[in-house]
Amino acid sequence: MSTDPKLLDDLTARGLIQDTTDRQALADRLAEGPVTVYYGVDPTAPSLHVGNLIGLLTLRRFQQAGHRPVPLAGGATGMIGDPSGKSSERNLLGDDDLQANLAGIVPVLRQFLDFDEGENPAKLLDNRAWTVSLSILDFLRDVGKHVTINQMVAKESVKNRMAGDDGISFTEFSYMLLQAHDFLWLFEHERCEMQIGGSDQWGNISLGVDLIRRRTGAKAHGLTWPLLLQKDGSKYGKTAGGETIWLDAELMSPYRFYQAWIQVEDDELRKLLLWLTFLSTAEIDELVASHAEAPHRRVGQRRLASELTELVHGADAAAAAADASAAIFGGPVAQLDTMTFEMLADEVPTTRFDRSRLDDPDNLVSLLVDASIASSRSEAGRLLGQNGIAVNDVKVDLGVTIERSSLYHDRFCLVRKGKKSVFLLEFVDGD
């Protein structure tokens, strides 16, 4: 199978290479033919989040270039926790929590990679499979013997923790040995020659490369990318409101995921488009230039949000999220499909009414009160008298009746209170 010789050049152009072992040797090896490359994620949370996006997308870039990706779920290492980038020790996870977290992570991994088709299908592995039966004596003999304490304490993550008030436990100190052993096992059993990860993983990756050399005499490769950081140096993991940007739709809806990217600053756009989308660098430069001509239209943010939501949740969810966003912020409600209204129902205050309420004359006031859009009939009357209520984007006055013909898809009615408050009324058949 042929491979794309321009992969490293593309990663470089996107700013996605921070460290590599031997750049020329890596380029030569990638040009020779398919390479098995792995990226590990520890199941320390019930879902993957935005911090894992670059890793998943980079694995996908390698697969698209003809290489074989191995996403590794850290069922063993997740029980300990990687000290890299952490100022204090994680709480140790038990079996039940780990299994629950793994169950949430695996579907997300399958969203990004092709596990079934083609000549280079992805292979999902769990390091607990080869770690759980490993005795401490075998581990010390086969791994510990080949690594010096000097190497371990020289790692940036270890030095930072040792300099802190809490220090680092032997448990977390041993994490890098377990990760190095993973690389060695994958090299010997899966012919995996390369590990990739964020720049905070460079110490762990390089230790694995060195262990493979010492144990087998063979050459392995490593590559890291810069961490996805906000302008203040913090990790890009939360929205402005403090909500974690999960990749699981159950934890963060496609609409809220879409909104997280609509809010990014203009000067972050080019970097995020380069790192987190498959748009070409030429397309991105053209898009950023177009955005700069009219920043208030947020063309760049909307394209970023659309591309990312489609990657994570699929094309239908991305389109529905964009339409829902447009509807909430004043778009054409009449054009929304049923899926978009259902998404809206998860994002804005929604009240379900029996369809028989549509038979009541002058029902708008009572519906506004029962849906908590107005606190009383008198407030509802005042809002209507001041043109403060719009039904399906049409300003309404006292005496209006919401009828069956008023509903979208025979179910939904969108009510706006003032400029910012949006409510959804849903009418269903009674029991």
PLY file of the C-alpha trace (Angstrom):
ply
format ascii 1.0
element vertex 431
property float x
property float y
property float z
element edge 430
property int vertex1
property int vertex2
end_header
0.00 0.00 0.00
1.34 3.44 -0.92
1.52 6.27 1.59
1.29 10.03 1.26
4.87 11.42 1.33
3.59 14.91 2.18
2.15 14.02 5.59
5.00 15.49 7.64
5.05 18.60 5.46
1.32 19.06 6.07
1.69 18.59 9.83
4.54 21.12 9.78
2.50 23.65 7.80
-0.31 23.29 10.33
2.06 23.87 13.26
1.37 20.38 14.57
4.93 19.25 15.20
6.56 20.23 18.48
9.09 17.44 18.96
10.20 14.41 16.96
12.88 11.82 17.58
14.91 11.91 14.34
13.01 14.00 11.80
14.87 12.73 8.74
14.77 9.10 9.86
11.05 9.46 10.53
10.46 11.00 7.10
12.42 8.20 5.44
10.49 5.52 7.32
7.10 7.03 6.49
8.11 7.17 2.83
9.03 3.47 2.78
5.48 2.29 3.43
2.73 2.00 6.04
3.71 2.51 9.68
1.66 1.44 12.69
1.23 4.47 14.97
-0.49 4.67 18.34
-2.06 7.35 20.48
-3.11 6.57 24.04
-5.98 7.94 26.10
-6.53 7.10 29.75
-10.19 6.58 30.78
-10.05 9.05 33.66
-13.40 10.64 32.69
-16.71 9.36 31.30
-15.93 10.75 27.86
-13.11 12.14 25.78
-13.01 15.92 25.61
-11.62 18.67 23.43
-8.11 18.06 24.82
-8.12 14.72 22.97
-9.20 16.20 19.65
-5.75 16.83 18.17
-4.70 13.26 18.98
-7.79 11.74 17.38
-7.53 13.96 14.32
-3.80 13.31 13.96
-4.43 9.56 14.06
-7.01 10.13 11.33
-4.50 12.13 9.29
-2.06 9.21 9.53
-4.79 6.76 8.47
-5.77 8.94 5.52
-2.10 9.04 4.52
-2.03 5.22 4.37
-0.70 4.34 7.82
-2.29 2.05 10.43
-3.67 3.78 13.54
-3.90 2.13 16.95
-5.97 4.06 19.50
-4.98 2.72 22.89
-7.38 2.86 25.82
-5.42 2.94 29.05
-7.39 0.53 31.20
-4.21 -0.12 33.23
-2.47 3.27 33.20
-5.81 4.94 33.92
-5.80 3.31 37.34
-2.69 5.32 38.23
-2.90 8.59 36.35
-0.27 10.41 34.34
1.52 13.12 36.38
2.31 15.08 33.19
0.78 18.53 33.38
-0.70 17.88 36.84
0.18 19.81 39.97
-1.23 17.20 42.35
-1.95 13.47 42.36
-5.14 12.14 40.80
-7.59 10.07 42.79
-7.07 6.41 41.94
-9.95 4.92 39.96
-11.58 1.59 40.76
-12.60 -1.12 38.31
-16.24 -0.05 38.06
-15.37 3.56 37.28
-12.77 2.52 34.72
-15.15 0.20 32.93
-17.87 2.85 32.86
-15.42 5.40 31.48
-14.14 2.98 28.85
-17.71 2.34 27.73
-18.09 6.08 27.10
-14.76 6.48 25.32
-14.86 3.62 22.81
-17.83 4.95 20.74
-16.07 8.31 20.39
-12.90 6.63 19.12
-14.94 4.82 16.49
-16.38 8.13 15.31
-12.97 9.35 14.14
-11.31 6.28 12.63
-12.17 3.55 10.13
-12.04 0.19 11.91
-13.57 -1.94 9.19
-12.71 -0.91 5.66
-9.62 -0.47 3.54
-6.11 -1.84 3.71
-5.17 -0.08 6.95
-8.08 -0.44 9.40
-7.65 1.00 12.89
-7.25 -1.40 15.79
-8.51 -0.53 19.26
-6.51 -1.97 22.15
-6.58 -1.74 25.95
-3.25 -1.89 27.78
-4.86 -3.72 30.66
-4.89 -6.82 28.42
-1.12 -7.25 28.74
-0.52 -5.42 32.02
-2.89 -7.16 34.41
-0.96 -10.45 34.35
2.49 -8.84 34.47
4.28 -9.67 37.73
6.28 -7.02 39.57
9.43 -9.13 39.25
9.05 -9.46 35.48
8.33 -5.76 35.18
11.42 -4.78 37.15
13.59 -7.19 35.18
12.26 -6.42 31.70
11.60 -2.70 32.04
13.10 -1.22 35.21
16.55 -2.68 34.47
16.84 -0.65 31.29
15.82 2.75 32.73
17.91 4.83 35.11
16.56 6.99 37.90
18.56 9.82 36.35
16.48 9.52 33.16
13.23 9.53 35.07
13.89 12.51 37.33
15.14 14.48 34.33
11.67 14.42 32.79
9.98 17.81 32.98
6.74 16.43 34.45
8.64 14.74 37.28
10.88 17.73 37.99
7.87 20.02 38.24
6.11 17.73 40.70
9.23 17.18 42.78
9.63 20.95 43.07
6.06 21.35 44.35
4.87 21.15 47.91
3.19 17.75 47.51
5.97 16.01 45.59
5.18 12.90 43.56
4.24 9.44 44.77
6.05 6.30 43.65
2.80 5.25 41.99
2.75 8.22 39.63
6.54 8.14 39.30
6.18 4.65 37.82
3.62 5.79 35.23
6.25 6.53 32.59
7.62 2.99 32.94
4.17 1.54 32.27
3.77 3.75 29.20
7.22 2.78 27.95
6.27 -0.86 28.45
3.12 -0.27 26.38
5.23 1.01 23.50
7.56 -1.97 23.78
4.64 -4.45 23.86
3.00 -2.80 20.85
6.31 -2.81 19.00
6.83 -6.53 19.63
3.24 -7.70 19.13
1.69 -5.19 16.70
4.81 -4.00 14.84
4.02 -0.50 16.10
6.96 1.77 15.35
5.61 5.16 16.34
3.87 6.89 19.24
2.24 10.31 19.04
0.94 12.64 21.74
0.79 16.15 23.12
4.02 17.92 24.03
3.52 17.07 27.72
4.00 13.41 26.69
7.45 13.90 25.16
9.29 12.54 28.19
7.13 9.41 28.30
7.36 8.86 24.55
11.12 9.30 24.36
11.55 6.87 27.27
9.59 4.26 25.31
11.71 4.86 22.21
14.85 4.36 24.30
13.47 1.19 25.94
12.75 -0.34 22.53
16.30 0.45 21.41
17.83 -1.06 24.53
15.66 -4.18 24.49
15.56 -4.91 20.76
18.23 -2.80 19.10
15.54 -1.44 16.73
14.61 2.13 15.96
11.23 3.51 16.97
9.83 6.99 16.46
7.93 9.61 18.41
6.14 12.85 17.53
4.35 15.43 19.64
2.24 18.48 18.87
1.84 21.69 20.90
-0.80 21.60 23.61
-4.12 23.19 22.74
-3.97 26.22 25.01
-5.98 29.39 25.39
-4.32 32.79 25.33
-3.90 32.80 29.11
-1.94 29.53 28.96
-4.71 27.31 30.34
-5.79 24.17 28.48
-8.50 24.60 25.91
-10.98 22.34 27.66
-13.89 24.50 28.76
-16.33 27.04 27.40
-16.31 30.64 28.57
-19.04 29.61 31.01
-16.86 26.89 32.51
-18.57 23.91 30.85
-16.24 21.08 29.82
-16.25 20.60 26.04
-17.04 16.87 25.92
-17.07 14.87 22.70
-20.00 12.73 23.90
-23.41 14.07 22.87
-24.90 12.82 26.14
-22.58 15.09 28.14
-22.55 18.06 25.76
-25.21 18.36 23.11
-24.20 19.06 19.49
-25.80 22.51 19.83
-23.73 23.46 22.89
-20.64 21.96 21.25
-21.31 24.13 18.19
-21.78 27.19 20.38
-18.44 26.59 22.13
-16.62 27.24 18.84
-18.84 30.15 17.74
-17.47 32.04 20.75
-13.73 31.79 19.96
-11.70 34.95 19.52
-10.77 36.14 16.03
-7.04 35.82 16.64
-7.48 32.13 17.56
-9.28 31.22 14.35
-6.37 30.37 12.06
-4.66 28.13 14.63
-7.86 26.26 15.46
-8.77 25.78 11.80
-5.28 24.45 11.05
-5.16 22.12 14.05
-8.73 20.90 14.25
-10.07 20.66 10.69
-9.16 18.91 7.46
-9.49 22.07 5.39
-6.34 22.68 3.34
-3.97 25.43 4.43
-4.92 27.38 1.27
-8.63 27.13 2.11
-7.93 28.25 5.66
-5.90 31.29 4.55
-8.70 32.28 2.17
-11.33 31.82 4.89
-9.36 33.84 7.46
-8.86 36.65 4.92
-12.60 36.65 4.13
-13.40 36.72 7.84
-11.09 39.70 8.39
-13.08 41.76 5.87
-16.24 41.52 8.01
-15.42 40.07 11.46
-18.90 40.90 12.78
-20.40 38.25 10.49
-18.28 35.58 12.25
-17.81 33.63 9.03
-14.67 31.99 10.38
-16.25 30.95 13.67
-19.30 29.51 11.94
-17.15 27.47 9.56
-14.98 26.23 12.43
-18.04 25.28 14.48
-19.66 23.55 11.52
-16.55 21.57 10.56
-15.86 20.43 14.13
-19.45 19.54 14.94
-19.65 17.45 11.78
-16.40 15.65 12.67
-17.57 14.86 16.19
-21.34 14.39 15.79
-21.98 13.90 12.07
-23.29 16.03 9.22
-26.97 15.93 10.24
-26.25 17.04 13.80
-23.93 19.79 12.56
-26.59 21.15 10.19
-29.25 20.98 12.91
-26.96 22.73 15.41
-26.27 25.53 12.91
-29.98 25.91 12.19
-30.86 25.84 15.88
-28.27 28.51 16.56
-29.64 30.65 13.74
-33.18 30.19 15.05
-32.28 31.19 18.58
-30.43 34.26 17.35
-33.11 35.41 14.94
-32.88 33.14 11.91
-35.68 31.84 9.65
-37.68 29.56 11.93
-40.00 28.39 9.14
-37.12 26.57 7.44
-36.21 24.39 10.41
-36.77 20.63 10.16
-38.11 18.36 12.88
-34.63 17.26 14.01
-33.64 20.89 14.59
-36.76 21.61 16.63
-36.05 18.52 18.72
-32.52 19.80 19.28
-33.93 23.18 20.26
-36.14 21.43 22.81
-32.99 20.25 24.57
-31.40 23.71 24.56
-34.12 26.26 25.35
-36.93 26.25 27.94
-39.57 23.93 26.50
-43.08 23.25 27.75
-45.24 20.39 26.50
-48.98 20.95 26.24
-51.90 18.71 25.38
-53.02 19.39 21.82
-56.52 20.15 23.13
-55.23 23.53 24.35
-55.23 24.63 20.72
-59.03 24.53 20.74
-59.26 27.24 23.41
-60.00 30.72 22.04
-57.58 33.51 23.01
-55.24 30.87 24.44
-51.98 32.78 24.10
-52.12 34.52 27.49
-52.77 31.31 29.41
-50.05 29.47 27.46
-47.54 32.22 28.26
-48.33 31.91 31.97
-48.34 28.10 32.04
-45.02 28.02 30.18
-43.53 30.47 32.74
-42.83 32.98 29.97
-44.90 35.44 31.97
-45.40 35.28 35.73
-49.08 36.25 35.55
-51.88 37.08 33.15
-51.35 40.76 33.83
-47.65 40.51 32.93
-48.53 38.55 29.81
-50.97 41.29 28.83
-48.39 43.99 29.45
-45.77 42.16 27.33
-48.23 41.69 24.50
-49.36 45.30 24.69
-45.73 46.47 24.42
-44.94 44.23 21.41
-42.67 42.21 23.66
-43.81 38.78 22.41
-43.22 37.19 19.01
-44.77 33.87 17.99
-42.91 32.10 15.20
-41.06 35.39 14.60
-44.23 37.45 14.19
-45.02 40.13 16.78
-48.41 39.45 18.37
-50.92 41.40 20.43
-53.71 40.58 22.88
-56.47 38.31 21.66
-54.24 36.04 19.58
-54.98 32.32 19.46
-52.34 29.72 18.71
-54.03 27.31 16.34
-53.01 24.02 14.75
-52.19 25.87 11.55
-49.71 27.98 13.56
-47.52 25.01 14.43
-44.40 23.87 12.67
-44.41 20.16 11.82
-47.77 19.99 13.59
-45.97 20.15 16.95
-43.86 23.19 17.65
-44.27 26.88 18.30
-41.34 29.24 18.99
-41.95 32.17 21.31
-39.59 35.09 21.80
-39.77 37.37 24.82
-37.90 40.56 24.14
-34.65 40.28 22.19
-32.85 37.45 23.99
-35.28 35.03 25.63
-36.45 32.09 23.51
-39.02 29.45 24.49
-40.45 26.43 22.73
-44.01 25.17 23.06
-44.67 21.59 22.00
-48.18 20.26 21.49
-48.82 16.52 21.70
-51.79 14.22 21.81
-53.01 13.42 25.31
-52.74 9.99 26.87
0 1
1 2
2 3
3 4
4 5
5 6
6 7
7 8
8 9
9 10
10 11
11 12
12 13
13 14
14 15
15 16
16 17
17 18
18 19
19 20
20 21
21 22
22 23
23 24
24 25
25 26
26 27
27 28
28 29
29 30
30 31
31 32
32 33
33 34
34 35
35 36
36 37
37 38
38 39
39 40
40 41
41 42
42 43
43 44
44 45
45 46
46 47
47 48
48 49
49 50
50 51
51 52
52 53
53 54
54 55
55 56
56 57
57 58
58 59
59 60
60 61
61 62
62 63
63 64
64 65
65 66
66 67
67 68
68 69
69 70
70 71
71 72
72 73
73 74
74 75
75 76
76 77
77 78
78 79
79 80
80 81
81 82
82 83
83 84
84 85
85 86
86 87
87 88
88 89
89 90
90 91
91 92
92 93
93 94
94 95
95 96
96 97
97 98
98 99
99 100
100 101
101 102
102 103
103 104
104 105
105 106
106 107
107 108
108 109
109 110
110 111
111 112
112 113
113 114
114 115
115 116
116 117
117 118
118 119
119 120
120 121
121 122
122 123
123 124
124 125
125 126
126 127
127 128
128 129
129 130
130 131
131 132
132 133
133 134
134 135
135 136
136 137
137 138
138 139
139 140
140 141
141 142
142 143
143 144
144 145
145 146
146 147
147 148
148 149
149 150
150 151
151 152
152 153
153 154
154 155
155 156
156 157
157 158
158 159
159 160
160 161
161 162
162 163
163 164
164 165
165 166
166 167
167 168
168 169
169 170
170 171
171 172
172 173
173 174
174 175
175 176
176 177
177 178
178 179
179 180
180 181
181 182
182 183
183 184
184 185
185 186
186 187
187 188
188 189
189 190
190 191
191 192
192 193
193 194
194 195
195 196
196 197
197 198
198 199
199 200
200 201
201 202
202 203
203 204
204 205
205 206
206 207
207 208
208 209
209 210
210 211
211 212
212 213
213 214
214 215
215 216
216 217
217 218
218 219
219 220
220 221
221 222
222 223
223 224
224 225
225 226
226 227
227 228
228 229
229 230
230 231
231 232
232 233
233 234
234 235
235 236
236 237
237 238
238 239
239 240
240 241
241 242
242 243
243 244
244 245
245 246
246 247
247 248
248 249
249 250
250 251
251 252
252 253
253 254
254 255
255 256
256 257
257 258
258 259
259 260
260 261
261 262
262 263
263 264
264 265
265 266
266 267
267 268
268 269
269 270
270 271
271 272
272 273
273 274
274 275
275 276
276 277
277 278
278 279
279 280
280 281
281 282
282 283
283 284
284 285
285 286
286 287
287 288
288 289
289 290
290 291
291 292
292 293
293 294
294 295
295 296
296 297
297 298
298 299
299 300
300 301
301 302
302 303
303 304
304 305
305 306
306 307
307 308
308 309
309 310
310 311
311 312
312 313
313 314
314 315
315 316
316 317
317 318
318 319
319 320
320 321
321 322
322 323
323 324
324 325
325 326
326 327
327 328
328 329
329 330
330 331
331 332
332 333
333 334
334 335
335 336
336 337
337 338
338 339
339 340
340 341
341 342
342 343
343 344
344 345
345 346
346 347
347 348
348 349
349 350
350 351
351 352
352 353
353 354
354 355
355 356
356 357
357 358
358 359
359 360
360 361
361 362
362 363
363 364
364 365
365 366
366 367
367 368
368 369
369 370
370 371
371 372
372 373
373 374
374 375
375 376
376 377
377 378
378 379
379 380
380 381
381 382
382 383
383 384
384 385
385 386
386 387
387 388
388 389
389 390
390 391
391 392
392 393
393 394
394 395
395 396
396 397
397 398
398 399
399 400
400 401
401 402
402 403
403 404
404 405
405 406
406 407
407 408
408 409
409 410
410 411
411 412
412 413
413 414
414 415
415 416
416 417
417 418
418 419
419 420
420 421
421 422
422 423
423 424
424 425
425 426
426 427
427 428
428 429
429 430
